[in-house]
Amino acid sequence: MVYKGNLIVQVGGEGKGIVAFDMKTGKVAWSGGEFKGAYSSPTVINVDGQDQLILFVENLAVGMDPSSGEVL
């Protein structure tokens, strides 16, 4: 999915569960999460005025900050 100039994809693995790539340079903008990827598409929702990246991994639903990759 695309969010504010980053392409966000599920990669899976230690520290790279989700990776955001800068669409202009192709460089990693941020990466985060300690989980394996799953067959689901990340999406952004707004919760009380804050955008949250929501995805399903392993047996969890995860909320992350789509600008930094911080697990919320």
Phi, psi and omega in degrees: 000157180254133177217115176046052174084002177246143171263117185255124182225152173277122179252312180092145178118174183295117179073001182224038177300318177230138179230136176250125179254133175295124185289339179277322186252339184081358180282156177291122178276319175196160173214153181189170178094139180245065182211163177277150178290165179218170181272073175212155180263132175293150177217158179249132174235163178250123180240114180051042176086001180245126175291137177227133174277121182247133177210158178252125181225145181043246178242032185232156164254129186239138173249131181227156172285117184290349178268337185230341183086004178294130177287126180264000000 
